[in-house]
Every structure is written in structure tokens, then in C-alpha cells.
Amino acid sequence: MNTRSESARSDAPVPRTNTVRKRRMLFVLALFGVVAAATALVTLALQRNVAYLYTPNEILAGKAGEQVRSGETRFRLGGMVAAGSFRRDDGSMEARFKVTDGDAELPVSYTGILPDLFREKQAVVATGKMRDGVFVAEQVLAKHDETYVPKEVADKMGLAHKKHNVADAPVGATDTDAKTR
């Protein structure tokens, strides 16, 4: 009897379900889905926080795009505060000034406390949106010493200075520049 039952067991195919393979496949698919969702969320978050730097000339000439000019997109405005352009009414937190890159001037409105180093004829980078031809700033950053201009602004201002044959184009600070000054 033992012989017959042993031979019956060995001859009959063992019913094997692929449950282990199915579980592995479901795990891999679920893992892939989670990674794809995380990647999509990170990409969306980064796109919302990206703010490109433009000069007044690029905005007014339309080089920055229609979404920037129409106020749909948040961006950074870089340049120098135009001489004689700063205005603030007594008792008001709203400051109005113009930012220039040597080719064009763009009016800026900012409600809040300006940085201590904010002055006319100094480099500034403001973040905000356009509204009715005026850049409405949410944040204003001023340069931190008399020789520093943010690299992006320095590069774009340098091109404007070359175009207008200005001898003293601003230079962006680097580690070697900081050591020699």
C-alpha cells in the first residue's frame, strides 16, 4: 500500500498556485506606483516654487513671456534701484520705486519693511507678480555690501553695460573676489 500511495503522489502533478509570484508582482507594482506618485508630487512642488530672474528690459520687451507680463506667473525682478525713484507716503508701509537694468525701467510696488541696505543706485532682487504694468513685490532683497551684486543680476547688467559702453559694469561676488577685496 505504501508503494502505491507513494507512486501516486510522485506521478500526480502538484497543484501549485503562483501566489508567491503574484505577491511579488503586486509588491513591485505598488512600489512603482508609490515612487511615481512621489516623483510627480516633488515635480509639482518644485515647479510652483521656481521663480526665474528677469530684468526690466526682458519683461517690457516680452522676452520673459506673456504669462510673466500678464501677472499669471511669479518671478524675480533683478536690477538696480533707479536714482530719484523711491517714494513712500508718510505713515504708509507701501513703497514705490523703479528698477532699471540700463535699458528699461519697471515700476515696483512693495508693502512692508524694506531691508536696511535698500537704497537708490544699489542692486535689488524682488519676487512677485506683474499687475497693471507694475511689479507688485512680495519680497525685496538688497545687496549685502558695497561690492556685491547677485551673479544673475551681474551677468545681465554686465550685458547692458557692454551694450551702452559703461566702463564700471557690476561684478558678481565669488570666493576669490571676496578674498581680494
C-alpha positions as CSV (number, residue, x, y, z in Angstrom):
1,M,0.0,0.0,0.0
2,N,2.7,2.4,0.8
3,T,4.2,1.7,-2.6
4,R,1.0,2.6,-4.4
5,S,0.4,5.8,-2.5
6,E,4.0,7.0,-2.9
7,S,3.9,6.4,-6.6
8,A,0.5,8.1,-6.8
9,R,1.9,11.1,-5.1
10,S,5.0,11.4,-7.3
11,D,3.1,10.8,-10.5
12,A,0.4,13.3,-9.9
13,P,1.2,16.9,-10.6
14,V,1.4,19.1,-7.5
15,P,-1.2,21.8,-7.8
16,R,1.0,24.9,-7.4
17,T,-0.6,28.3,-7.4
18,N,1.7,31.2,-8.3
19,T,0.8,33.0,-5.1
20,V,4.4,33.9,-4.3
21,R,4.9,35.3,-7.8
22,K,1.7,37.2,-7.7
23,R,2.5,38.7,-4.3
24,R,5.9,39.8,-5.6
25,M,4.4,41.3,-8.7
26,L,1.8,43.2,-6.7
27,F,4.5,44.5,-4.4
28,V,6.7,45.7,-7.3
29,L,3.7,47.4,-8.9
30,A,2.7,49.0,-5.7
31,L,6.3,50.2,-5.1
32,F,6.5,51.6,-8.6
33,G,3.2,53.4,-8.1
34,V,4.4,55.0,-4.8
35,V,7.6,56.1,-6.4
36,A,5.8,57.6,-9.4
37,A,3.4,59.4,-7.2
38,A,6.2,60.8,-5.0
39,T,8.1,61.9,-8.1
40,A,5.0,63.7,-9.5
41,L,4.4,65.5,-6.2
42,V,8.0,66.7,-5.9
43,T,8.0,67.9,-9.5
44,L,4.8,69.9,-9.0
45,A,6.1,71.4,-5.8
46,L,9.3,72.5,-7.4
47,Q,7.5,74.0,-10.4
48,R,5.4,76.1,-8.1
49,N,8.4,77.4,-6.2
50,V,10.6,78.2,-9.2
51,A,10.9,81.9,-9.8
52,Y,13.0,82.9,-12.7
53,L,15.0,86.1,-12.7
54,Y,14.3,88.7,-15.3
55,T,15.5,92.2,-15.9
56,P,13.1,95.1,-16.7
57,N,14.1,95.1,-20.3
58,E,13.3,91.4,-20.7
59,I,9.9,91.9,-19.2
60,L,8.9,95.0,-21.1
61,A,10.3,93.6,-24.4
62,G,8.2,90.4,-24.0
63,K,11.3,88.2,-23.8
64,A,10.1,86.8,-20.4
65,G,6.8,85.5,-21.9
66,E,3.2,86.5,-21.8
67,Q,2.5,84.7,-18.5
68,V,5.1,86.9,-16.8
69,R,3.8,90.1,-18.3
70,S,0.2,89.3,-17.7
71,G,0.8,88.6,-14.0
72,E,-0.1,84.9,-14.1
73,T,3.5,83.8,-13.1
74,R,5.5,84.7,-10.1
75,F,9.1,85.6,-10.9
76,R,12.2,87.5,-9.6
77,L,13.0,91.0,-10.9
78,G,16.6,92.0,-10.8
79,G,18.4,95.2,-11.4
80,M,19.4,98.5,-9.7
81,V,17.0,100.8,-7.9
82,A,16.7,103.9,-10.2
83,A,18.0,107.2,-8.8
84,G,15.3,109.5,-7.6
85,S,12.6,106.9,-8.0
86,F,11.9,105.9,-4.4
87,R,8.6,107.2,-2.9
88,R,6.8,106.3,0.4
89,D,3.9,108.4,1.8
90,D,4.1,109.4,5.4
91,G,2.5,106.8,7.7
92,S,2.3,104.2,4.8
93,M,4.1,100.9,4.5
94,E,3.8,101.0,0.7
95,A,7.0,101.8,-1.1
96,R,7.2,102.7,-4.8
97,F,10.4,102.7,-6.8
98,K,11.7,101.8,-10.2
99,V,14.2,99.0,-11.0
100,T,16.4,99.5,-14.0
101,D,18.9,97.4,-16.0
102,G,20.2,100.3,-18.1
103,D,17.9,99.6,-21.0
104,A,14.5,99.9,-19.3
105,E,12.8,100.9,-16.0
106,L,10.0,99.0,-14.4
107,P,7.8,100.5,-11.6
108,V,7.7,98.4,-8.4
109,S,5.3,98.5,-5.5
110,Y,6.1,96.8,-2.2
111,T,4.1,96.9,1.1
112,G,6.3,96.0,4.1
113,I,9.6,96.8,5.7
114,L,12.4,97.2,3.2
115,P,15.9,95.7,4.1
116,D,18.2,98.1,5.9
117,L,20.6,98.1,2.9
118,F,17.9,99.1,0.4
119,R,19.0,102.3,-1.4
120,E,18.8,104.0,-4.7
121,K,21.5,103.1,-7.2
122,Q,22.0,99.7,-5.4
123,A,21.3,96.2,-6.6
124,V,18.0,94.6,-5.7
125,V,16.2,91.4,-6.3
126,A,12.4,91.3,-5.8
127,T,10.0,88.4,-6.0
128,G,6.4,88.9,-7.1
129,K,4.0,89.3,-10.0
130,M,3.0,92.0,-12.5
131,R,-0.3,93.8,-12.0
132,D,-1.5,96.5,-14.4
133,G,2.1,97.3,-15.6
134,V,3.5,97.5,-12.1
135,F,5.6,94.8,-10.5
136,V,4.0,94.0,-7.1
137,A,6.7,92.6,-4.9
138,E,6.1,90.1,-2.2
139,Q,9.7,90.1,-1.1
140,V,12.6,92.5,-1.6
141,L,16.3,91.6,-1.1
142,A,19.1,94.2,-1.2
143,K,22.7,93.5,-1.7
144,H,24.8,92.8,1.4
145,D,27.8,95.1,0.9
146,E,29.0,97.8,-1.5
147,T,30.9,95.4,-3.8
148,Y,28.4,92.5,-4.1
149,V,25.8,92.1,-6.8
150,P,23.9,88.8,-7.2
151,K,25.5,86.8,-10.0
152,E,22.4,86.5,-12.2
153,V,21.9,90.3,-11.9
154,A,25.6,91.0,-12.5
155,D,25.6,88.9,-15.7
156,K,22.5,90.6,-17.1
157,M,23.6,94.1,-16.0
158,G,27.1,93.4,-17.5
159,L,25.5,92.8,-20.9
160,A,23.5,96.0,-20.6
161,H,26.7,97.9,-19.6
162,K,28.6,96.5,-22.6
163,K,25.7,97.5,-24.8
164,H,25.8,101.1,-23.5
165,N,29.6,101.2,-23.2
166,V,29.6,101.7,-19.5
167,A,33.1,101.2,-18.0
168,D,32.3,100.0,-14.5
169,A,30.0,97.1,-15.0
170,P,29.0,95.4,-11.7
171,V,30.8,92.2,-10.9
172,G,29.2,89.2,-9.1
173,A,31.0,88.2,-5.9
174,T,32.8,85.0,-5.9
175,D,35.0,83.4,-3.3
176,T,38.2,84.7,-4.9
177,D,36.6,88.2,-5.3
178,A,35.7,88.3,-1.7
179,K,39.3,87.4,-0.6
180,T,40.9,90.1,-2.8
181,R,38.6,92.9,-1.7
